[in-house]
Amino acid sequence: MTTMTKGAILGAVHVAMVLSLGGKMLIDRSTLPRLWVKVVPYDPNLPIRGRYVSLRVTAEARGFAWGFIYGTAKLSVEDGKLIARPTEDNGGTMVQVSGDPPVATISEPIAYFIPEHAKDPSWRPPGEELWVEVTVPPKGPPRPIQLGVKKDGVLTPLDLN
């Protein structure tokens, strides 16, 4: 087998891996629950990752003990809301619970990558809130699909392309 043939086979394997991951994400988007959640932009400092907005997702906390601060939670969608419930297994998502009523903030921010020429969507004028549409997998944090802005009760998806 020549070096050129080995290189072509390796390239084909890489392409197949990328396509299978893309196919899995498309299947997840069509089968997993989707919803819009309010997010808080978080200023990252990782220039080697490219241009992105880091978002802290919040969920309604149910079933946590009073004074609970950090722990794992299972995320689910109920009545169009993102819900965090305590879990003991290691497959849960790390959350911080605070406030009254209790709100669970997912500890690991999610990254939403934006084009180089797009205006930074995290800078919003007063009266506007940043929201993100996400899919909620059985384990792990939500996966972002698109960003939107809520103003006067109306949610409008952003066109960042």
Phi, psi and omega per residue, in radians:
M1 nan 2.286 -3.106
T2 -1.404 2.885 3.110
T3 -1.100 -0.657 3.134
M4 -1.113 -0.709 3.122
T5 -1.156 -0.754 3.108
K6 -1.075 -0.721 3.118
G7 -1.119 -0.714 3.118
A8 -1.138 -0.707 3.115
I9 -1.128 -0.772 3.109
L10 -1.080 -0.731 3.093
G11 -1.081 -0.729 3.125
A12 -1.132 -0.669 3.094
V13 -1.105 -0.753 3.114
H14 -1.095 -0.771 3.117
V15 -1.073 -0.748 3.126
A16 -1.086 -0.688 3.119
M17 -1.120 -0.782 -3.136
V18 -1.131 -0.757 3.127
L19 -1.127 -0.646 3.124
S20 -1.173 -0.666 3.086
L21 -1.141 -0.758 3.092
G22 -1.074 -0.706 3.099
G23 -1.110 -0.709 3.104
K24 -1.072 -0.748 3.138
M25 -1.134 -0.692 3.104
L26 -1.133 -0.721 3.099
I27 -1.122 -0.756 3.109
D28 -1.039 -0.740 -3.138
R29 -1.097 -0.563 -3.114
S30 -1.518 -0.337 -3.067
T31 -1.944 -0.483 -3.114
L32 -1.485 2.730 3.108
P33 -1.129 2.509 3.107
R34 -2.156 2.539 3.058
L35 -2.825 2.882 3.061
W36 -1.667 2.335 3.090
V37 -2.279 2.544 3.089
K38 -1.286 2.435 -3.120
V39 -2.252 2.809 3.057
V40 -2.018 2.076 3.107
P41 -1.122 2.500 -3.115
Y42 -2.216 2.262 -3.038
D43 -1.406 1.840 3.124
P44 -1.421 2.860 3.092
N45 -2.355 1.059 3.137
L46 -2.276 1.424 -3.048
P47 -1.130 -0.356 -3.102
I48 -1.380 -0.166 -3.109
R49 -1.460 -0.239 -3.049
G50 1.759 -2.977 -3.074
R51 -1.594 2.123 -3.127
Y52 -2.695 2.895 3.040
V53 -1.979 2.265 3.103
S54 -1.676 2.259 -3.000
L55 -2.157 2.371 3.028
R56 -1.746 2.069 -3.100
V57 -1.612 2.406 3.086
T58 -2.007 2.657 3.137
A59 -2.419 2.772 3.052
E60 -1.301 2.208 -3.107
A61 -1.599 2.245 3.115
R62 -2.304 2.337 3.028
G63 1.520 0.127 3.130
F64 -1.522 2.570 3.118
A65 -1.190 2.654 3.113
W66 -1.072 2.357 -3.138
G67 1.425 0.106 3.133
F68 -1.128 2.375 -3.120
I69 -2.023 -1.130 -3.103
Y70 -2.104 2.568 3.059
G71 3.030 -3.022 3.125
T72 -1.759 2.590 -3.119
A73 -2.443 2.666 2.991
K74 -1.741 2.230 -3.140
L75 -1.638 2.461 3.098
S76 -2.616 2.964 3.102
V77 -1.978 2.171 3.089
E78 -2.378 2.215 3.123
D79 0.920 0.678 3.099
G80 1.289 0.285 3.129
K81 -2.141 2.599 3.033
L82 -1.453 2.157 -3.068
I83 -2.052 2.380 3.052
A84 -1.994 2.184 3.084
R85 -2.111 2.512 -3.111
P86 -1.115 2.558 3.094
T87 -2.462 2.653 -3.130
E88 -1.720 -0.328 -3.081
D89 -1.380 2.884 -3.093
N90 -1.376 -0.067 -3.129
G91 -1.466 -0.007 -3.110
G92 -1.348 2.963 3.108
T93 -1.723 2.339 3.115
M94 -1.196 2.270 3.130
V95 -2.350 2.789 2.998
Q96 -2.074 2.173 -3.103
V97 -1.873 2.285 3.127
S98 -2.706 2.938 3.036
G99 1.546 3.023 3.103
D100 -2.477 1.832 0.120
P101 -1.210 2.684 -3.068
P102 -1.162 2.371 3.101
V103 -2.151 2.329 3.098
A104 -1.745 2.136 3.065
T105 -1.802 2.179 -3.139
I106 -1.172 2.207 -3.018
S107 -1.080 -0.727 -3.109
E108 -1.582 2.038 3.110
P109 -1.141 2.633 3.082
I110 -1.728 2.550 -3.115
A111 -1.762 2.315 3.037
Y112 -2.063 1.961 -3.066
F113 -1.424 2.398 -3.100
I114 -2.153 2.708 3.107
P115 -1.132 2.730 -3.120
E116 -1.043 -0.648 -3.048
H117 -1.481 -0.195 -3.067
A118 -1.264 2.513 3.060
K119 -1.215 2.502 -3.115
D120 -1.089 1.983 -3.092
P121 -1.298 -0.188 -3.098
S122 -1.323 -0.323 3.100
W123 -1.511 1.860 -3.094
R124 -2.047 2.441 3.057
P125 -1.232 2.846 3.115
P126 -0.971 2.449 3.129
G127 1.628 -0.106 3.102
E128 -1.979 2.503 3.108
E129 -2.114 2.500 3.086
L130 -1.559 2.281 3.121
W131 -2.216 2.772 3.087
V132 -2.373 2.424 3.022
E133 -1.545 2.283 -3.073
V134 -2.289 2.742 2.879
T135 -1.781 2.577 -3.093
V136 -1.984 1.798 3.130
P137 -1.309 2.863 3.128
P138 -1.068 -0.547 3.108
K139 -2.336 2.552 3.084
G140 1.620 3.098 -3.086
P141 -1.306 2.847 3.077
P142 -1.092 2.701 3.119
R143 -1.923 2.165 -3.092
P144 -1.260 2.511 3.086
I145 -1.971 -0.944 -3.131
Q146 -2.672 2.764 3.108
L147 -1.732 2.688 3.084
G148 -2.578 2.907 3.127
V149 -2.162 2.318 3.086
K150 -1.870 2.141 3.131
K151 -2.416 2.224 -3.126
D152 0.967 0.654 3.088
G153 1.407 0.006 -3.123
V154 -1.898 2.185 -3.132
L155 -1.697 2.149 -3.121
T156 -2.132 2.111 3.076
P157 -1.086 2.497 3.114
L158 -1.520 2.448 3.022
D159 -1.757 1.778 -3.074
L160 -1.712 0.034 -3.112
N161 -1.506 nan nan
